[in-house]
Amino acid sequence: MKTTLIMNFKLDNGKATTLSLTYPREDLTEAEVKKVADTMIAKNFLTIGESSLASLDKVFVRKVEETKLP
């Protein structure tokens, strides 16, 4: 099963972007993710065009199971 941490951010231009990280730690907490996201926002870690991250909108873990067809 493939596990992916999804972090949806709002940008300072009103648009949105998504950061996806595969195989996050199993015991990862929302508080830990929010702390890292706040640091990313404060330090302008990521820019999209000329827009910066403004806030963390949503964070979740997506689990996908692939099954080979017979």
C-alpha positions in Angstrom: 0.0 0.0 0.0 1.3 3.4 -1.0 1.0 6.1 1.7 1.3 9.8 0.9 1.2 12.9 3.2 -0.8 15.6 1.4 -0.4 19.2 2.5 -2.7 21.7 0.8 -1.5 25.3 1.1 -3.2 28.6 0.2 -0.9 31.1 -1.6 -0.7 34.8 -1.0 -2.3 35.4 -4.4 -5.5 33.5 -3.4 -4.7 30.4 -5.3 -3.7 27.0 -3.9 -1.0 24.4 -4.2 -0.3 20.9 -2.9 2.8 19.4 -1.5 2.9 15.6 -1.5 5.4 13.4 0.4 5.4 9.7 -0.1 5.8 7.2 2.8 5.5 9.6 5.8 6.4 8.3 9.2 3.6 6.1 10.6 3.4 7.9 13.9 3.4 11.4 12.4 1.0 13.8 14.1 -1.0 16.8 12.8 0.8 19.0 15.3 4.2 18.0 13.8 3.1 18.7 10.3 1.6 22.1 11.3 4.8 23.1 13.0 6.8 22.3 9.8 4.3 24.1 7.6 4.4 27.2 9.8 8.2 27.2 9.4 8.0 26.8 5.7 5.6 29.7 5.5 7.7 32.0 7.8 10.9 31.3 5.8 9.3 31.5 2.3 10.5 28.0 1.7 8.5 27.6 -1.5 7.3 30.0 -4.1 5.0 29.2 -7.0 5.7 31.8 -9.7 5.9 35.0 -7.7 3.5 33.8 -5.0 4.5 32.5 -1.5 2.8 30.1 0.8 0.3 31.9 3.0 -1.4 29.3 5.2 -1.9 25.5 5.6 -5.4 24.8 4.5 -5.6 21.0 4.9 -3.4 18.1 5.8 -4.1 14.4 5.5 -2.6 11.0 4.7 -3.8 9.2 1.5 -3.5 5.4 1.4 -3.7 3.7 -2.0 -3.7 0.0 -2.6 -2.8 -1.3 -6.0 -4.1 -4.7 -7.1 -2.8 -6.4 -10.2 -5.5 -7.7 -12.5 -5.5 -11.4 -13.2 
